[in-house]
Amino acid sequence: MTLSLHADDYLLRPLVPTDAPAMAAAVRESMASLGPWMPWAHAAYDEADALAWIAACATARADGTAHEFGIFRRDGHHYIGAAGLNQFNRSHHLCNLGYWVRASARRQGAGLAAIRALACFAFDRLGQTRVEIVVADGNLSSLALARKAGAIHECLARNRLNLHERPVAAHVLSLVPETL
């Protein structure tokens, strides 16, 4: 059975190949807000790019190295964006949480619902004790969303991310079970 997470008015479920056209369209629609922060996003992002990502997600899910989901309206068909858990540190029971929401669906609660659902999944189902959200310095909307979800800002780490072939500072925020 495929794992899906219910999150307020949204459904997080693994992407399938038939989601590729909607994902590609959402990436292209969102280039102004997505492009500066997500190096994989480009103006010509197409179904082949989406299919490659969907296949990589299925492989990572099968081997337990990542749990990536599409964010959909509750009906499971209207694509809103994506969110997932990755970069698992098995020794210290922590992982990274990432997210993006298409431009036309921003500020409607999808990102917040996804963060909360994934954090609960990480703690309750995956046995994690810490979930990190790493936000490039300057990505104010993502930083505000992480804070709204209850993530605690811990530091601005120098050269924490590599964006567009150069190191950049990033804010490190965390969620732990006690603060959720």
C-alpha positions, 0 to 999 in steps of 0.5 A, spaced: 500 500 500 502 506 498 503 511 504 499 518 503 499 523 509 493 527 510 494 534 512 488 539 513 485 540 506 491 537 503 494 530 501 501 528 501 502 522 496 508 519 492 508 522 485 507 517 480 508 518 472 502 521 471 503 527 475 509 529 471 505 534 466 502 537 472 509 538 476 512 540 470 507 546 469 508 548 476 515 548 476 515 553 470 509 557 473 513 558 479 520 560 476 520 567 479 519 564 486 523 557 485 529 558 481 533 563 485 533 557 491 532 551 487 538 549 482 534 544 479 528 548 477 529 551 470 525 555 465 525 549 460 523 544 466 519 539 462 515 532 463 522 528 462 525 532 468 519 531 472 519 523 470 526 523 472 525 526 479 519 521 480 523 515 478 529 518 483 524 519 489 521 512 488 528 509 488 530 513 494 523 511 498 524 504 496 531 504 499 529 508 505 534 514 504 528 519 502 521 520 503 518 525 498 511 527 496 507 531 492 502 536 495 495 535 492 488 538 494 485 533 498 482 530 492 489 527 490 489 530 483 490 538 483 498 538 484 500 544 489 507 542 490 512 538 493 515 536 500 519 531 503 524 528 508 531 526 506 539 527 508 537 522 514 543 521 519 541 514 522 546 515 528 543 521 530 536 520 528 535 526 524 533 528 517 532 534 513 525 537 511 524 541 504 518 544 501 516 548 495 509 550 493 507 553 486 506 560 485 498 560 484 497 556 491 502 560 495 499 563 502 493 558 502 496 553 507 499 548 503 506 549 505 504 549 513 500 543 512 506 539 509 511 541 514 507 539 520 504 532 517 512 531 515 514 532 522 509 528 525 511 522 520 518 523 521 517 523 529 512 518 530 513 513 524 520 514 522 523 515 529 527 521 528 528 526 534 530 532 530 528 535 523 532 540 520 529 545 515 535 549 512 533 555 508 538 559 504 539 566 506 534 571 503 529 566 502 524 570 506 518 566 505 521 560 506 524 562 512 517 565 515 513 559 513 518 554 517 518 559 523 510 559 522 510 551 523 514 552 529 521 551 527 526 554 532 531 558 528 538 556 531 543 559 526 545 562 520 551 557 517 556 560 513 557 556 506 551 551 508 548 550 501 551 550 494 546 554 490 548 555 482 555 553 483 557 557 489 556 557 497 551 561 500 549 562 508 543 558 510 539 559 516 538 552 520 532 551 524 529 545 527 523 541 529 523 536 535 517 532 538 517 537 544 516 543 540 511 540 535 
